[in-house]
Amino acid sequence: METYDVIVIGAGPAGYVTAIRAAQLGQKTAIVDKQWLGGVCLNVGCIPSKALLRNAEIAHILRARGKDFGFSFENLALDYGAAVKRSRQVSDRLVKGIGFLMKKNNIAVHMGTASLTAKDAVAVTDKDGKVAELKARNIIVATGASALVPTEWKVDGEKVITYLEAITQEKLPKSAIIIGAGAIGVEFATIWNAYGAEVTLVEMLPRIVPLEDEEVSTELEKAFKKRGIQALVGHKVESVEATGTTNGGVQVTVSANGETKVLEAEQALVAIGFRPNSKGLGLEEVGVKISERGFIEIDEKMATNVPGIWTIGDVTGKLMLAHVGSAMGIVCAENIAGQETVTLDYEMMPRATYCQPQIASFGLSETQAKERGYTVKVGRFPFQANGKALGLGDYSGWVKIVVDEKYGEILGAAMIGPEVTELLPELTLARMLELTPAEIARNVHAHPTLSEVLMEAAHAAEGKAIHF
């Protein structure tokens, strides 16, 4: 039986980052995964989807805005299959890089299905049925989450699909109904629409991207309408059925305000959320506390109620984002090694959605801040007054900084517009270092850059933007 200081179950962004940090801190470390190094994120999630979104951005410019830039085509051909192949190449390159990092840090890799046989023991069953027994002083569960699909909706992988099939299929659907208008829903709406597919979003809540600032939802819906993406908000899905209709292959029955209608398309993408991968690991048998919804309960150190068993990432339900899982993993490894570390504030974590226009946010929305009793002031600046955005020909949207009027504390921000996901770190760093908008405004920003919008929004929070 091989013995380690740390065994990490799950090799996604939470798991592999934890393994690297643990190894850096002198812990003899092993990592186990049943399918992939890099997990869902690198293989069939965050990374390949961003490659597809880059293709979609170019496709949209060529198809819809070529004349604006002086381009004209008699027979423009867009090869969606080539875009998917490029996304796989990007993914494969990064996955190989994770393998290199495991070797570099002397981390033992075990591919197979893991289950706890004791509080300090893990059995790993490989694809041939061979079982390896591993032992460790610390076991870290980083098994992530899977697509949530109601049992009555039969996913067949062709007509009714999840993100997994959507991101790997090389054929572009002529028409698609996307159920759920969160991050995955609006990103695939952006991709498929850019290539000419007819896309309808169906969202049960009153607005698309319902967890974002209300004004962001309004701005995105306006941009989507301009692109020809239909959004049915406040609509409940009653049924999803694969059919043999001439319009494609799926019928989605929706209802709103007492009325029912049937939508038809070639495919339906189910993107309504995720469920934790906490079953079948042997956690209950060793006494680990799991919530009714299946999330593993942890404290601020990432420790479960069972000494020596730790949990990080999506399976905790704290915030299902890859970068949050990685941050949790570093804190976990440092706590195990007895190193000084930090306590994470999940509410202040950055959130990014890569539709077009992009969305980025953190902390409290304006509405949330007011509901909590803050006297709020808001600094706002539009991209249409920014020289770099105008030069890019991409100037819809704005930046909004939410500030506590009494102390000048930055409570949160909401942004929608060009490359706002790249602008977010300045504001989250400012929040972490307890900077005020006045200090952001005084920080000289290079001209012309998109980041000047942050400076101008900070000036606006202090009373007056310069260029608006």
N, C-alpha and C positions, 0 to 999 in steps of 0.2 A: 504493500500500500504506500503510494507516494504521499509525502507530508509537506504542507506549505504553511506559511504564515497567513496568506490571504488567497482565497479562491473566489473569483468573480464569475457569477453565472449570468451570461449575456454579454455579447461583444459589440453592442451598439455604442453610440457616442457617450452614454453614461458609463457603460462597462469598460470599454477599452481605455478611456481616459483615466478611470479609477485604477486600472491595472498598471498603467504607466506611472502614475503618481505614487502608488504603493511601492513599486519597484525602485523608483528614485529615492524613496525614503528607507531603503534597505530591507524591504520585506520580500521574502521569497514568495513569488506570486504565480498563480495559474489562472487562466481564463477558459471558460467553457461556453460554447455556443452550438446550437443544434443545426445551424444552417449557414450563417455568414459571419465573417469578420466585418465589422462596420455596421452590422445590424440593418434594420429597415432604412435608416436615414441615408447611408451611403449607397446601398444597393438598389432600393426601390422607393426612395422617399425624397428627402430634402435635396440631395445632390443631382440625381438625374432630372428631377422636375425643374430645377433651375436651369439646366442645359436646355430643356425643352422650352422654357419660358424665354430664353435668349433667342432661340430660333423663332419663336412666336413674335417677339418684338420686331425682328427683321422682316418677317413675313407680313406683319401688319403694315409696316412702313411701305413695303413694296406694293402690296395690294391696294391699300386704302389711301396712302399719302404720297405716293410716288411723285405726283405732279408738284406737290409743295417743295420737293427737293430737286426738281428738274429731271426726274427719271421718267421714262416712258417705255413700255414694253408692248410688243404686238402679241406675243404668245408667252406670257409669264407662266412658268411651270414651277410649282412648289412640291417638293418630295417630302411628305411627312415621314415616310419610312426612314429616309436619310437622317432626319432630325432625331428619331428614336435611336438609330444606330450610333449617332454621335453622343447621345446622352449615356448610352451603355459604355462607350469608350471612356468617357469622363468618370463614370462610376468605377469601372474596372481599374483605372489608374489609381484612384484613391484607395480602393480596397487592397491593392497590392502594397500600397504605402503603409497600411495598417499592419500587414504581415511583416514588413520590414521593421516597423517600430516594435513589434512584439519580440523579434529576434534581437534587436539592438538593446532592449531592456531586459533580456534574459527571462522573458515571461513564457511559461509553458502553455502551449495552446492545445486544448482537447476539444475536438469536434464531436458532438453527440448530444443526446438528451440527458439533462441533469435532473437528479432528484435527491433530496436530503434523506439520508438513512439514519442520521443522528444529528445532534446539535453541532457536531464538528466533523461530519462526514458527508461526502457527496458521491453518488454513483453516476457514472457517465456511460450511457449506452450508445455505441456508434451505429452507423447505418447497417453494419453486418450483424448486429446483435451482441457484439462483444462488450463486456462490462468492465470498466476500470474503476477501482475504488480509490478515492482521494480523501485526504484528511487535512484539516486546517484549523488553526486557532480562531480564524475569522472567515466567515462566509458572507459575501455581498451578493444580494439578489438584484439583478438589473435586467429583468426579462421583458420590460417594455409593455406594449399594448397592441391589440389587434383591432381591425375594423369592426365596428358595431353594426350588425345587420339584424333586423327583426326576423324571427324564425319563419314567419309566413312569406317573407320575400326571398325567393329562391335565386341565389346567385349562381349562374351557370357559366360565368367566365366569358361569355360571348355577347349575350343581349343584356343581361343584368350583371354589372361588374362592380368591383371595389377599386380603390386606388391601385392595387397590385396589378390587376389586368390593364387598367387604364395607362399605367406608366410604361408597360412593356409591349403593348400591342403596336404593331407597325402600320396597321390600317387605320386611317382617319375615319371616324364615323361621319356620315353625311348629316346626321341630326342626332342630338343627344339631350336627354333630360337629366339634369344634375339635381339630386335630392340632397339638400343641405347647402347653405350658402356661407359656410365658414371658410377657413383658409384653403382647404383642399378643393372645395366646390368652386370658389371664385378663381383659383389658379388654373384649374382645368377648363373653366369657362373661357378664360383668357387665351389659353393655348389653342383649343379647338376652334374658337371663333376666329382667331387670327389666320387660320388655315382655310377658312370658308365654311365651317360646319354651322348648322343652325342649332343654337344652344338656348335652352330654357332652364333657368334656375328655379327651384321650388324650395321655399323656406317657410317653416311652420311659424316662426316668430315674425314680428311686425316689420322687420327690416333685414337686409342682407348684412353680412359680417356683424351679427347681433351683439357680439361681445365688445365691439369697438365703440368709440364715441359716436353719438347719434349723427353728428354732422358729417363724420367720415362715411357713414352708411349712405347718407343722402348724396354726397359727392360721388361715391363709387357707383351708385345706381344711375346717376346722371351720365357718368362716363360710359357705363355699360350700355345704356339705352342708345347713346350716340354710336356705339360700335355694332348695335343690332342684337345685343344679348337681352333676352326677355327675362324679367325677374318677377315671379309670382310670390309675393310675401304674404304672410298670414294665411297660408294654404296648408292644410293637413293632407298628407298622403294616406289614402284609404287602402290602396292596393297597388302592387307592382306585378305585372304578368308578362312573361315572354309569349309572343304570338307569332303568327305567320302572316301578318298584315302586309299589304303592299307598301306601306309607308316605312317599313323597316322590320321591327321585330319585338317591340315592347309597348305595352299600354300602361300608363300610370294614371290612376284615378285620384283626383284631388278634390278637396271640398273647402269652401270658405263661405261664411255668412249664410249657411243653410243651403247653398247651391253646390252641385257636384258636376264635374266635367272630366272628360277623358283626354289625356294627352298621348300622342303617339310619336315615336321616334325610332331610330335604328338601335340606339342603346340607352340604357339608364345607368347612371353612376350613382351608387349609394355612398354618400359622404356625410353621414349624420353624427359621427363621433367614434370614440374608441372605448374598448373594454380592457381592463388590465389582464396581463398574462400571469395570473397568480395561482391558477389551478394546476394540479398534477405535479407539483414540486415537492410535496411532502411537508409543506410549511405547517399546516394544521396539526400534523402528527407530532411535530416537535414543539408545538405550543405557540407558534407565532400568531399574533393577533391580526386578523384581517377584517375589514369593514364589511357591511352587508353588500356593498357594491363591488367588493372584490379587491379593493385597494389595501396594500400592506401598510399598516400604521407604523409611523416612525416618530422619533423626537428630533430636536434641532440638530443633533449630532449625526443623524441618519441611522440611529440604532433602533432596532425593534425591541419588543418587550423581552426577548430571549437574549441573554448576554452572548456576544460573539456572532450574532446574526444581524446583518445590516441590510438596508434596502435603499435604492436610489432610482431616480428616473421616473418614467411614465407609470410604472407599476405602483407608485405611491399616490398618484393622482394629484400631486402638489401643483404642477403646471406642466402639461404635456408638450414640452419643447426640447429639442435636442441640446441646445446650449444650457438649458436649466439642468438637464440630466448630467452634463459634463461638470457643471459647477458643483452640483451635489456630490459627484464622485470625488472631486478633489478634496472637498471638505471631509467626506467620509474617510478617505485614505489618511488624511492628516490627523483626524481624531483617533484612528486605529493606531497610528505611529506615535501618538502622544505629542504631536507638533502643535504649535500655536496656529489657530485658524480663525475663520470668521463664522458668523451666523447669517444665513441667507434670508433676505426679505423677498419672498416670492411675489408679493404685490408690485415690487419695484423692478422686477425683471423685464428686460426688453422683449417686445413682441413684434414679429415681422411677418407680413403677408406679401407675396411677390406677384400679385395680380398687376394689371396695368390700368390705372396708376397704382404704384406701390403704396402699402400702408405700413406705418410703424407707430408704435405707442409704448408707453410704460406708465406705471403708477395709476393715479386716479384720473378719471375723466372729469370734465367740468361738473357734470350732474352729480357724480359720486362725491366729489369734494363738497359740494353744497349740501348734499344729504347728510354728510358727516359733521356739519356745523361750521365748516370753514367759511370765512369771508374771503371770497375768491376774486382775484383779478386775472385777466387773461391777456397774454401777449400773442398777437396773431400777425402773420405776414403771408401774402400770396406769392406763388411762384411766377405769376404773370408780371410781377414787377422786378423779377430777377434776370439780369443780363445773361447769365449762363443758361438758364432754363429757356429763355427766348432763343438763344443761339442753337440749342439742342432741338428746338421745335417741340418741346415737351414741357408745357407750362401750366397745366391744370393742377388744381390743388393748393395746399397751404400748410403752414406749420402753426400749431396752437400750443402754447405753453400755459399750464395751469399753475397758479402761484397763490400761496397763502398771503393775503394782503398785510396781515399783522406783522409777520416776521420775515417775509420775503422768501420763504422756503418754497422750493420747486416741488409741487405735489404730483406732477405728471405731465405728459405731453401726448398730443395726437397729431399725426402727420399723414398727409396723403399727397402724392406727387412723385416727380422723377427721383429715383434712387434714394428715397427717404430712409430705406433700411440701412443705408451707409451713413446717414446723418445722425442716427439715434445714439451712438456711443458717446458723443459729446455731452448730450443731456443726461444720460444715465451716470456718466462719470461726474458731472457737475452735482448731481443729486447725492452721489456717494460721498463726495468731498464737501458737501454742504455749501456749495457755491450758490449765489443768488443770481437772478437775471441781470442785475447791474454789473456783476463781474463777467458774465458771458458777453454782455454788450461791449465791455471795455477790452475784451480779448480781440485783437486785430485779426480779421479773417481775410485770407487772400482774395483778390478780385481778378477776374470774375469767377466765382465758384457758387455752387448750390448751397454751400454751408453759410453763405452770407444771409440766407433766409433765417437761420437760427439766430444770428446776431441781430437782425432786424426785429424778429419776434421778441427777443429779449429787450431791445430798446422800447418796443411797443408796450411790454409789460411794465416798464418803468415810466411810461407816460407818452412817449412819442417815437414812432418809427421814423427813420431818416428819409427813406425813399418811397414813402406811401402816405 
